[in-house]
Amino acid sequence: MRAIYRFVKNEFALKDLEKINELNFKKFLELPTDIQASILHQCSLTFENIHVQNNPELEMEIFKRYNTGSHPLSRQEIRHAVYRSEVNDWLNQQIETYYKSVSPFKNIYNMTKKRFSDKTAHENIQTMLYILEVGLESKYETSPEYAEEFMKKNTITINQEIQIEKLSLLLDKVNDFFDVQSNSLVGSP
């Protein structure tokens, strides 16, 4: 917030911009008026408040990401760090197996390198499992909301082993269904 305020007050110039490098070395008042207006009248800013007090590994990862110029953590990556559980570790292993194997599930779940690395594929599978296990809920409108609820729910689950067995059976049924469907498409004209 302070950096945005200082920039708008014309206290420093932009630098190291990769996408719109023609704005490098310009202060706020040197920007085109349409860009100034969009900055001043932006409706919302997204801030993530991440509690890292008891998680030194997460604290170092966030520090490294924000201070080395690499890409910040995606919201799903943040959820993976915040909602750690045996269930989520198990699902991550399943998804990694799909991604690294020659099984049809890599394609079925659309696991591109980017979707796997930024954990979008994880979010989609968590959303699917939550809806299949609990059902649709009107209070959730987006996949990230379902994924967060899935992870939160499984973080507080007391018997992680039983939940893993339950989700494993559910995932196996879904995968069997997808496998049958993909095999029937291969044989159809």
N, C-alpha and C positions, 0 to 999 in steps of 0.2 A: 504494500500500500504506500509506504513511504517513497519507494522508488518511482511509482506512478505519479505521486504528488509532486516530487522534485522535478520530474521530467516535464510535467504540465506547467510548472513554474519556471521553465526554461533554464534550469540549473545545470543540465548536462546534455550532451549530444548522443545520438544513437551510434552504436558501433558494432561491428562483427555480424551485421545482418546478412544472412545467406539468401533469403527468399526475395526480399525487396532491397537489394544492395544499393540502389540509387538513393536511398534515404540515409545511408551511412554518413556520419559526421554532421548531421543536421539536428539542430535543437528543435523543440516543439514549435516555436513561432516561425521556423523556417520551413515547416512542412506545408504541403498544399492544404488549402482551407477545408477541402472535403475530408481529408484524413484527420485534421484537427477536430472537425465536428464529430466524426465518428468516434474518436477517442473521448471527447468531452461528453457526448450524449449516448454512450453505450449503455444499454439498459441493465446489463448485469455483468458481474465478474464472478468467476468461480474460484473459491478458495477451499483448499483441503486442510482441515485441521487434523493432523495425524499425531496421536499420542504415542510417543516412543520411549517413555520413561523406563519401562521394564523390558525393553527389547533393544539391546545394543546393536544387534545385527541389522535390524530395520533402521535404526538411527544412522548407522554408517552407510547403508545403502542409499538412503535419502540424501545424506550429506554428499556422498560421492556423485550422485546423479545431478544434483543441483549446482555443484561446484566444479564440475569437470567439463561442463558444456555439452554433456550428452543429453539424451532425451529424458525428460522427467518421467517418473513412474506413471503408467496408465492407471485409471481408477481401478481396473480389475487387478493389476499388480499390487496396488495398495490394499485391496480387499484380501488378497492372498497373504500379505504380510500381517494384516491385522487379525484376520479370522483363522488362525492356525488351529488345525485339529487333525486327528488321525483320519477322519473321513475325508477331509480336503486333501491330505497327503495321498491317500489311496486313489482318489479321483484324478489327481495330478499324474500319478503313475500310470493309470489307465490311459489317460489322454496322451501321455508321452509315448506309450506303447503303440497307440494308433498312429501317431505321427511318424515314428521311426520305423515302423514295419511296412510290409507290402500288403497289408490287409486292406480291404475295400473301405474301411472306416475312415481312413485318411481323406479319401475323396468324398465319402458320404457326409462327413462332418465339415467338409470344406476347409481342411487344415493346410492352408498355405503357410509358408515360412513366417510371414508377417502376422497372420492370425494366431499362429502357435506362439510366437515370441511375445506378442503384446497381450496374450491370454484372452483374445476375443473368442477363440474356439472354446476355451474353458467356460467362459461366461455363457455361451450358447448352450452347452451341455448341462451346466448347472441350472439354467433356466428351464430347460426341458425336463430335467429330473424333478425339480421343485413342482412344476405344474402337474406332472404325472403322479407324484406322490401326494401332494396336498390339494391340487386343483387350482383353477384360475381364481384370482382374488381381485376384486374391483379396485382395491387401494393401490395396486401395482399396475403401471401402464407400460413400463419398459423392461427390456431384458436386464439391464443393470440392477433394477430394483429387485427383480426375482432372484438374480444371482447373489446379491447381497443378503437377501433373506435366507436363501439356501445356505450360504456360508455361515451366517450368524446362527441359524438354527442348529447347524451341525457342530458348531463350536461349543454350544451349551448342552448338546446331547450327552447324557450321562454315560450310557453304554455305547461307546464308539464301535466296538466290534459287532454288535447286533445291527447297528445302523449301516455299517459297511456291508454286512451280509444282505440286508434288505435292499440297499441300493445296488449291490452287485447283481442280485436277481432281476431287479427292475431294468438295469442297463443291459443285461444279457437278453431279456425279452425284447427290448427295443432294438438291439443290434441284430437279433434273429429276424425280426420283422424287416428291418432295413436290408439285411442280407438277402432274404427271400425276394424282396421287391427289386433289388438291383440285379439279382440273377434272372428274374423273370423279364426284366427289360432287355437284358443281353440276348435272350432267346427270341424276343419278339421282332417282327419285321419292321 
